[in-house]
Amino acid sequence: MRPVVFGCRLCAVRRTGQAVRVAQYAERWARVCGRHGRWLLDADADQPLENLDLSGSPEVVTAQQQWAAVGRRARRAGVQPAEVFGLARAVVCRWWEHSLHWEQERIWPRRLQEVVGGNVGGGVDRWRAVGRDAVVFPEVVTVAGALLDPAVEELVWADSGWGRPRPLPGDGQFGHRLGELVGRPWLGPLVATDGGPLISWQAAIIRRRRHTAADPYDAGPWRVRADQQPPTMAALLREQTREKAAGGSGTNWRSTVPPEQRMFITNLIEAAQEELLQLRGAHQGRTADAARLLLQRLSHSIGLLDQALRETAFAAVNAGVAFHDVEQWAGLDTVTTDED
């Protein structure tokens, strides 16, 4: 079902002569009222605002105009525009989640202040939930266009080692190019280690380039797993309400773990998942080469999962979970916080 948003009251006045609240269906790439420079907000969230003022952020209005061309490129490539937009949005919303810890990030904080009228103040979490989709929209359109670009896909193929498989590098050409396209040249290494839907897209592109036969288990590069879908504004606001209600209870030890550590653990697990997915095609080729590649990837996946296990155990102990319980749950003889 198509999402429901609040309509633009200025448009309602123009049509009916009355300033009434209206609702309408609008996809996430069609949330801008270009006539009045308004961003149309979801109507299912328990918050009073209907629209955000884009007069200070004309790049958001421009992005909706640019999306039309990106959608046409998607159709010419045989891809549904909704799939391309959904993947790009998942990628950029994941960046948004981590951007508070990016010391060099200047664009989004400024734009957030602009779209909410400079009222962020002490309610930064609420305003980040309400303003997220409007603030990140230009980058979503840019990333969508980049992922459709054969030249950008070729950079992924080069980073992967072409016909000689290797782990994707932390300073690869793809990450650098994507960072440049979104106006953040420093973003490249963060893109490479971010995990999530962008790594899944790269892995799918690499599998497609290396395999001559179709893999029935491969959903293709444009699918976003359910656990990688960004939460809606309503879900974000509900989670904030629950966290406030449970404040200081200590029942959720994960909330006490620093965000960068949680992201690191998540990236380790997702990297291992992608390595294991690629094992489906590792038996192809000469026996010796296939066996070597299979064992190398399997060993690397085991190493990533083992590191994720130890990092999670350290985080739990540091967050106050009983040392003995962590040892028992994780099956570890010794848990130490020393860096090996």
N, C-alpha and C positions, 0 to 999 in steps of 0.2 A: 504494500500500500504506500502511496506517495505521502511524504511528510507534510504536515499542516503547519503553516506559519501565520503570524499576524500580518495583515495587509498594511499598506501605507495609508494612514488617515488622511494625508493631504490629497492622495488620489481619490479617496472616498468622498472628500469634500468636493472635489472637482466634478465627480460623477453625479453625486446625489444632493450636494448642497448641505450635507450634515457631517459633523465630525463624529463618526460612530466607529466603534471597534469592529473590525472585519477580520475574517480568517480566509485563507485560501491554500490550495495545494501549490507547493513549489519545491522543485528538486534543489539539492544543495549547491548546484552551480548556477542557480537562477534566483538568488536571494537579494539581489540589488535592485532597488527602484532607481533607475537611472534618471528619471525626470526630477526627483526630489532628493537624490543622494542619500537614500536610507538603506540600511541592512535589515532585512525582515527576520525576526527572531522566531524560534520554535514556539508553537502555541501550547505545547504540552508540558512546559516547565512551570513550576510554581514560583513565578517571579513576576513583578509588575510591568516590566518594560516590554514594549511591543517592537520597537525599532531602535537602531543605533544610527547616529548621525555620521555620515561619511564625508562631510564637507572638508574636513581636514586631512582626509586620506583618499585623494582622487585615484590612487593606484588600485584601490579595491574596485572602484567602478570600471576602470580600464581593464582589469583582469577579467571581468565578466564579458566584456566585449571580445577579449582575446580568446576566451574559452570556445566561442563559436568556431574559430578556425581550428583549434585543437580537436574539437569533436569531429569536424570534417576529416581531419587527418586520421583519426582513429577509425572511422568508417572505411576510408580508403585502404587502411591496413588490415581490414577484416576483423576489427575489435569493436565491441560495444563501447561507446563513450562513457557510459555509466561505470563500466569495469575499470577503465583507465582513471576516471576521476576518483573512484573508490580507493584504488591502490595509492594514488598520489596523496589523497587526503589522509589515509592511514599512515603513510610515511611521514608527512609533515606534522600531523598531530602528535606523532611519537616524538619528533624533534621538539615540539612545543612543550611536552611534558618535562623534558630535560633542560629546556632553555634557561630556566632560572639559575642553573649552575654554569652557564656559558658566560665567562667574564667578558668576552668580546662582543656579545650580542647587544646591539643598540637599536635595531630596526623595530622589533616587536614591542619592547617596552614603550617606545615613543608612539607607535601606532595604537597600542591599547589605550594610552592616555587620550589620544585624539578621538577615538571612536566612542569613548565613554564620557567625553567632555571634561577630562582632567579630574575625574572623581574617584580614581582608584583608591587613594588614601590607604587606610588600614584594612580595607576589605579586598585585598589583592586576590585571594583565592576565589571569591565570588565573582569578581570582575573578570578574572582569567577564564572562568567557566562560561560566563555570559558573552564575553567578547571573542572567545577563541576562534570560532569559525570565520568571523569577519576579518580578524587580524591576520590569520594564516592564509586567507584565500588567494592573494597574489602568488605566494610560494607554491600553493597546491597546483595552480594553473601552470606555473613554470615547470614544476617537476613532471606533471602529466605530459607536457610537450617534450620534455627531455627524454622520458622513457619511451616515447614513440619514435625518437630520432635514431635511424640506423647507425649514424656515426657514434652516438653515445653507447649503443649496444656493442659496437666494435671495441670500444674502450674496455668494457667488461670482459670481452673475449680475450683481449690482450692481457689484462690483469690476471686472468686465469691461467696464462701460460700457453694459450692456443692449443695445440695438440699435445703439449707436455704438461699434464695437470700439476697444479701447485695451489696451495692455499692462497686465498685472495690477500694481497698485501695491505698493510695499514696506510700506506701512502700511495695508493693506486691512482691511475689516471682518471678512472671513473669518478672517484670521490672528489678529486680536485676540480674536475669539470662541473660536477653538480654544485659544488660550493660556489664556483664562479657564477653560474647561471642564476643562483638565488641571492647574489650580492654578498656572499660571505666566503671569501677565498680561504679563510682559516678553517672552514667546516670539513674539509676533505678527510682528515684522519678520524673525526668523529663519525662521519658517514660510514667509513669502513668498519668501525667497531660497534656500530649501533645495534646490529642484529635486527630482528623484527621483519616487517614485510619487504624492506628494501633488499636485505640479504636473501630472502626467499625469491624475490624477483630475479636477482642476479644468478642464483643457483639454477632457476628454471631456464634462464637464457643459456647458461653454460651447458646444461643437459641437452637442450634442444640442438645446440651447435655440435655437440659431440656424438650424439646418438643418431644413427640412421633409421632405426626402427622406433615407432611410437611406443611409449611406455604407458600402459593402461592406467597406472597409478599416478601419473603426472597430470595434475590439474591445469598446468600451463602457468605462464608468468603472471597472469592478471588476477588470479584468485587471491583473496585475502582471508586467511583463516579467521574463524570466529573469535579466537582469543586475541587476535591482533586488530580487531575492529575498534576504532576509537569510541569511547563512551559518548553518549549524547549529552547535551547541556543538562537535561533533566536528571540524568543519572549522576552527573558530576555534582549537581546541587544537592541531590539526595544523599550522596556519600558525605558531603561536607556536613550536612545536618546530623547524620549518624555519628560522625567523628566528634562533633561538638557535644552531642548527647552522652557519648562514652568517654569524654575527655578525662584523662588521668586514671582510667580504670586499669590500664596495664594488661588488658585481656588480649590484645593483639601485639605480640612482640615485634612483628614485622614492621609496624609503624614506627618503631624506635630505631630501626636500622637506617643509616644514612642513605638518601636516594641514590647517590652514585654507586654505593655498594650493591644495592638491590639491582640497579641497572647492569652492573658488571656480572652478577650471578645470572640474571636473565639472558644476557648476551652469550655467556658460556653455554647455557642449555640450548639456546636456539642455534648456535653455531654447530653444536654436536648433532642436533636434529637434521640440519642441512647436510652435514657430512654423511650421516647414515642414509639419507634419501638418495644420495649420489651412488651409494653402494649397489643399487639395483642394476646399474649399467657397468659396474667395474669388472664383470666377468668376461666382457667382450675383448677380443684381440688375442694375441699370442698368449699361450699358457703362462709363461714366466712373467711377462709384463702384467697380465691380468692379476696374477697372484700377488705380485709386488704391490700393485696399486690397491688391491683389496685390503691387504694387511696394513699398509701405510695409513689408509683412511680409517680403518677400524681402530688401529692403535691411537690415532689422533683423536677420534671420537671418544674413546675410553678415557684418554687423558683429560679432555675437556669436561666430561662428566665427573671425573674424579676431582678435578679442581673445583667444579661447582659444588660438589658435596662438601669439600673442606671449607670453602668460603661460606656456605650456608651454616655449617656447624659453628664456625668462628662468630658469625653474625648473631646466631642464637645465644651463644654463651655470653657475648658482650652485651646482649640485650637483656640478660638476666635469667635466661632459661637454665635450669639446673644442669651442672656439668655432667653428672652421672646420666641424666636422661638423654642428653645429646649423644653421649657415647653409645648408649644402648640403641637409640633410634637409628643412628647413622651407621652402626656396626663398626665403629672405629675403636681401636685399642687405646689410642692416645689422641686427645684433641689439644693442640697447642696453638697459641696465637703468634708464635714466632714466624717470621717470613723466611721461608727456605729459599 
